[in-house]
Amino acid sequence: MSAARTTIGLIGVGRIGTMHAKNLQALRAEGVDLVLADAHRPRAEQLAAELGVRAAPGAEELFGTVPDGVVIAVGTSHHAPLIRRAAESGIPAFCEKPVAQSTEASLPVLQTLQETGAVVQIGHQRRLDAGYLEARRAFRSGELGWLHTIRAITCDMFPPPVEFLAGSGGLFRDCSVHDFDVLQWLTGQQIVEVYARGSNNGDPAIGKVGDVDSATTLATFEDGTLASVSATRYNGAGHDVRLELHGSEDTLQVGLDGSYAGRSAELEVGFPLGTHHQTFHERFASAYREEMRAFVQLVRGELENPCTAFEAVDASRVADAAQLSLETGVPQPVRR
Ligand SMILES: NC(=O)c1ccc[n+]([C@@H]2O[C@H](COP(=O)([O-])OP(=O)(O)OC[C@H]3O[C@@H](n4cnc5c(N)ncnc54)[C@H](O)[C@@H]3O)[C@@H](O)[C@H]2O)c1
């Protein structure tokens, strides 16, 4: 390895890890070398052969190669030990959201990060999406004025397997948490109270594992601004993630592109013209590419951390409050 190259070890080559691996491999010409590992060894070896990169027998052996950075893309229950393993080795890490299975379980991880000063970027990819970045710029520059109405929606086309949902922490922690995070990042304000309701009109198996298939959260910010945050697993038209910012001076919408999954009821409107997005992979393809590029820059000391573990846990606290509001049927403060 030449001194100028950066080696990234990637652990977990499932749904999202495979995509991150491909995006990292695309940075090869920019000096990135990749090593893969997975608890299911043949899975890592197969992807490594496909991409022409190295595979380590497992996560421990991968840490043994002392990469410059690690990408942790394993299931949620394995995030915390691997983040701590990286922190204690002084290796910068990127970890998929969330930091741990619950906010409580995240606290010892934050403690370790505080003690070691370790660098950990969490995978809230919307912070690297061109549309959300433009919305943040427009709001912060004052172009939109003050916001009287915010509407955020995250609609999956199909539910993931029920086994995944059973361990996901529920719709707020799995899905709406992306909106809670991006809204706090965009406005620079914390959400202080939430009132959430949910419904189950799809597969009854989702209710049986204690989750809802659709939900709306009314979120109140520090200055009293309101946002509605909706999510569903059943959006037949396609994968639809949008944000409407309605201000006293102007209105801006993120995600209203040619592949928007919907149509106008006004007959003369020919929009959208393209094929509807079907998955989060398609909707955020460029944001995921930018996310891996940002992590490499973070490892090289060229960029500030786009999403710290502390910020990600703060969004998880909002999701916890939404889950509690759903369960109790009353508004809940966000406990910090
Ligand atoms: N940011 C996003 O938009 C987004 C989207 C999807 C998933 N995610 C998150 O990504 C994570 C992974 O989700 P997924 O759908 O790719 O899961 P997955 O089940 O498809 O893949 C996980 C992979 O990790 C491997 N693995 C598990 N434990 C391991 C360990 N200790 N060491 C090495 N390998 C291990 C498994 O064998 C599997 O190949 C989840 O935490 C999920 O919340 C984020």
The ligand as an ORCA input file, in Angstrom:
! r2SCAN-3c Opt
* xyz 0 1
  N     -29.344      4.491      6.367
  C     -30.263      3.785      5.746
  O     -30.959      4.285      4.880
  C     -30.418      2.338      6.077
  C     -31.148      1.513      5.210
  C     -31.218      0.145      5.500
  C     -30.597     -0.365      6.631
  N     -29.929      0.470      7.463
  C     -29.251     -0.064      8.657
  O     -28.175     -0.879      8.218
  C     -27.966     -1.958      9.118
  C     -27.857     -3.252      8.307
  O     -29.097     -3.489      7.663
  P     -29.206     -4.488      6.435
  O     -30.612     -4.407      5.967
  O     -28.103     -4.278      5.458
  O     -28.985     -5.905      7.182
  P     -28.684     -7.321      6.533
  O     -29.257     -8.311      7.487
  O     -29.093     -7.359      5.101
  O     -27.076     -7.426      6.547
  C     -26.317     -7.508      7.719
  C     -25.028     -8.279      7.395
  O     -24.163     -8.205      8.531
  C     -23.622     -9.500      8.808
  N     -23.291     -9.512     10.248
  C     -24.151     -9.489     11.290
  N     -23.465     -9.448     12.458
  C     -22.147     -9.435     12.150
  C     -20.947     -9.361     12.912
  N     -20.987     -9.282     14.241
  N     -19.775     -9.367     12.252
  C     -19.724     -9.431     10.907
  N     -20.854     -9.501     10.121
  C     -22.031     -9.490     10.736
  C     -24.708    -10.463      8.394
  O     -24.189    -11.750      8.130
  C     -25.267     -9.757      7.138
  O     -24.562    -10.141      5.971
  C     -29.128     -1.919     10.114
  O     -28.674     -1.413     11.327
  C     -30.139     -0.964      9.491
  O     -30.832     -0.184     10.482
  C     -29.810      1.794      7.193
*
